[in-house]
Amino acid sequence: MKIAVVGSYGVGLTMRVPRFPAAGETVSGGTFASEHGGKGSNQAIGAARLGASVSLLTAIGHDANGAAARKLWNDEGVADAHVSVVDLPTMVGFIEVDPSGENRIVIAPGALDTLDGDSIEGFRSEIASADILVVSMEIPRSAVAAALRIARESATRTLLNPAPARQLPDDMWGDIDVITPNQTEAPVLLGLSVDHGLDDVALAAALQERTGGAVILTRGGHGALIADADGTRPVPPNAVANVVDTTGAGDAFTAALAVGLAQGASLDRAAEYAAKAGAHAVTIAGVVPSLPTPADLQNPADTQTGATR
């Protein structure tokens, strides 16, 4: 079971503050945390923890954050031989969070901006030999498009996690086998306004018509919706007694979905397995710590219920 992942790595620098400062003001009394992040890295680690052989393509800098990333991937069993190392800083996100949970985020993409079609071409052999390619969208759109196109040329199944969401060019849709937006991302992908008036079933069906493949629309505590050639149907929610942190749920979901599909599970069974991973993730603080192992989940062939965030 082999999975190729194309996406981002970055460091999240979070400051929890008593209140947001005004322009020119200094506010003391905050607490600080630095965490590994980036959807590509998170999803690669999640898939490796669930037993897949994983190869990752991302871009990092010749800096301490890049070195920390290498150690993380080595510890987690993620193959990083194709990771691009460039003379720009590793991606960093600066996050301020106030006591109400409101946040302000500034991202410096740095090395990630160097990923392009040529970078992906060097990853072709890994894509071609994989059971499934996972792509997320915290990287330039040209790199996303190239990864999906190479997978199509190589007859490798594709899974696009469209986060952060943006409209896709018409020629990209046909290269997507499975797409996993949440309720906020789906209308953005379709180019709809905030007051579009479509319910989740209509959104999922519209996306399925656009791609011709399969759509799994994640709906937080309401589970998910699958839309494919057989129609639209729900993935039931999995009750969670104590929600601690929803940050890692989407990446846990995507990683487990990829593993389920790579193992040969049906789309429904793989989605239920993924939903269970998402539900597990919300019970643990932090993203990487929340990504489950097989001991935390049922085998996708045996899973009957699930949930996602």
Secondary structure as the mmCIF struct_conf table of DSSP 4:
data_model
#
loop_
_struct_conf.conf_type_id
_struct_conf.id
_struct_conf.beg_label_comp_id
_struct_conf.beg_label_asym_id
_struct_conf.beg_label_seq_id
_struct_conf.end_label_comp_id
_struct_conf.end_label_asym_id
_struct_conf.end_label_seq_id
STRN STRN1 LYS A 2 VAL A 6
STRN STRN2 GLY A 10 ARG A 16
BEND BEND1 PRO A 18 ARG A 19
HELX_LH_PP_P HELX_LH_PP_P1 PHE A 20 ALA A 22
TURN_TY1_P TURN_TY1_P1 ALA A 23 GLY A 24
STRN STRN3 THR A 31 GLY A 37
HELX_RH_AL_P HELX_RH_AL_P1 LYS A 39 ARG A 49
TURN_TY1_P TURN_TY1_P2 LEU A 50 GLY A 51
STRN STRN4 SER A 53 LEU A 57
STRN STRN5 ALA A 59 GLY A 61
BEND BEND2 HIS A 62 ASP A 63
HELX_RH_AL_P HELX_RH_AL_P2 ALA A 64 GLU A 76
TURN_TY1_P TURN_TY1_P3 GLY A 77 GLY A 77
STRN STRN6 VAL A 78 ALA A 79
TURN_TY1_P TURN_TY1_P4 ALA A 81 HIS A 82
STRN STRN7 SER A 84 VAL A 86
BEND BEND3 ASP A 87 LEU A 88
HELX_LH_PP_P HELX_LH_PP_P2 PRO A 89 THR A 90
STRN STRN8 MET A 91 VAL A 97
TURN_TY1_P TURN_TY1_P5 PRO A 99 SER A 100
BEND BEND4 GLY A 101 GLY A 101
STRN STRN9 ASN A 103 ALA A 108
HELX_RH_3T_P HELX_RH_3T_P1 GLY A 110 THR A 114
HELX_RH_AL_P HELX_RH_AL_P3 GLY A 117 GLU A 121
TURN_TY1_P TURN_TY1_P6 GLY A 122 PHE A 123
HELX_RH_AL_P HELX_RH_AL_P4 ARG A 124 SER A 129
BEND BEND5 ASP A 131 ASP A 131
STRN STRN10 ILE A 132 SER A 136
BEND BEND6 MET A 137 ILE A 139
HELX_RH_AL_P HELX_RH_AL_P5 ARG A 141 GLU A 153
TURN_TY1_P TURN_TY1_P7 SER A 154 ALA A 155
STRN STRN11 ARG A 157 ASN A 161
BEND BEND7 PRO A 164 PRO A 164
HELX_LH_PP_P HELX_LH_PP_P3 GLN A 167 PRO A 169
HELX_RH_AL_P HELX_RH_AL_P6 ASP A 170 TRP A 173
TURN_TY1_P TURN_TY1_P8 GLY A 174 ASP A 175
BEND BEND8 ASP A 177 ASP A 177
STRN STRN12 VAL A 178 ILE A 179
STRN STRN13 ASN A 182 ASN A 182
TURN_TY1_P TURN_TY1_P9 GLN A 183 THR A 184
HELX_RH_AL_P HELX_RH_AL_P7 GLU A 185 LEU A 189
TURN_TY1_P TURN_TY1_P10 LEU A 190 GLY A 191
TURN_TY1_P TURN_TY1_P11 VAL A 194 ASP A 195
HELX_RH_AL_P HELX_RH_AL_P8 ASP A 200 THR A 211
BEND BEND9 GLY A 212 GLY A 213
STRN STRN14 ALA A 214 THR A 218
HELX_RH_3T_P HELX_RH_3T_P2 GLY A 220 HIS A 222
STRN STRN15 ALA A 224 ASP A 228
TURN_TY1_P TURN_TY1_P12 ALA A 229 ASP A 230
STRN STRN16 GLY A 231 VAL A 235
BEND BEND10 ALA A 241 ALA A 241
TURN_TY1_P TURN_TY1_P13 THR A 247 GLY A 248
HELX_RH_AL_P HELX_RH_AL_P9 ALA A 249 ALA A 262
TURN_TY1_P TURN_TY1_P14 GLN A 263 GLY A 264
HELX_RH_AL_P HELX_RH_AL_P10 LEU A 267 ALA A 281
TURN_TY1_P TURN_TY1_P15 VAL A 282 THR A 283
BEND BEND11 ILE A 284 VAL A 287
HELX_RH_3T_P HELX_RH_3T_P3 VAL A 288 SER A 290
HELX_RH_3T_P HELX_RH_3T_P4 PRO A 294 ASP A 296
BEND BEND12 LEU A 297 LEU A 297
TURN_TY1_P TURN_TY1_P16 PRO A 300 ASP A 302
#
